[in-house]
């Protein structure tokens, strides 16, 4: 995510990197960052940024607060942790996510389900 935002340049010799193979894990890898982001001039608090996720999801309530932008049909079936299938309402394409003054376009599946 930081690379996509242009916040880091991997070829920079002054960049400090860590070898995760030699690291002692203090937090489980399932912990994700919860941060505020701006989408279409609306601040969405407590967004979860997880680069390891297979897809991005947004609740239908948030989508409605953004003005119900156009969705395209989604061809995937999402599965909850307990294995229940769910069909997204649609795919919100090229969502402009603003973070730290940079904007990145991502595709988001809109779901009509609690995201707890």
N, C-alpha and C positions, 0 to 999 in steps of 0.2 A: 504494500500500500504506500509506504513512504517513497519507494522508487517511482511508482506511478504518479505520485503527486509532485515529483521533481525535487523532493526534499533532500535526497541523497544522490550522490554520483558515485557508483561503485568503482570507477577508475581513479578516484581521488586518493592520492597517496597518504593524505592526512586522515582518512576515514579509519576509524577504529572498528575492527570486527572481532567477533568471538567465535571460537570453535565450539560448537554445541556438543560435539562428541566428548569433549573433556569437561563439560559443565556439570555442576551439581544442581539438579533440578530442585527448586524450592517451592514452585507452584505447579499444579497439574496443568498439562497442555490444554485442557478443556476450558481454562479461564480465558475470556476474551475481554477486550477493552470496551467500556461503556462510555461513550462520549457524545456531545451534542454535534449535530451536523446541520447544514442548511440545504434545503431542497426547495427550489422555486421561491426563494425569499421567506420560507417558513422554517423556523428552527425546530428540529426534532431532537428532543432530549433523550438521553440514555439509549442511543443507538449502539448496537453491538457490531463491532468490526472484527470479523474473523476470516482471515485470509485462507484458512483451511477448509472453509465451508464449500460444499459442492454447488450451492446456488445462494442467491440473496433473496430474502423474503421481506414483504411489507404487509402489515395488516390492512384490511379493507378500510378500516376507520381512518388510518393515516392517509391512505390514498384519497379518500373523500375530502379530507381537510386540505389536501393539495389541489382541490378543484376537480377531482375525478378525471385526470388526463386520460387520453385514449389508450386502450389496452389492445394488444394483438393476441390472438388465440395462443395458448400455451400447449405444447405437445408433451409435457412431462407429467408424471404423477409423483407427488411428494409423499413421503412416508414419515410418520411421527416416530418417536423413539420406541413406542410399543408396537410399531408395524402397521398401524392403521393407514390406509391410503387416503389421499386428499387431492382433489383436482383444483389447481389454482384458478382464480377468476380470469386471469390473463397475465400477459407479460407487459410490464411498463418498460419500454425500451429507452435507452440513452438518458437515464435519469441523471441530471446534473447534481452531483454531490459536492458541496463546497466544504472544505476542511482546511484550516490553517491558511486561508487566502488562496488556495488552489482549487480548481474544479476538475473532477474526474467524472466521466460518463460511464454508468453501469446499467445493466439490465436487471430488473427486479421482478420476481414473481409476486403477484398480489393474491393474498389468501384471505378467505372468510373463515377464520378460526382464531381462537385465543393463542397469542404468542407468548405464553408464560413458560 
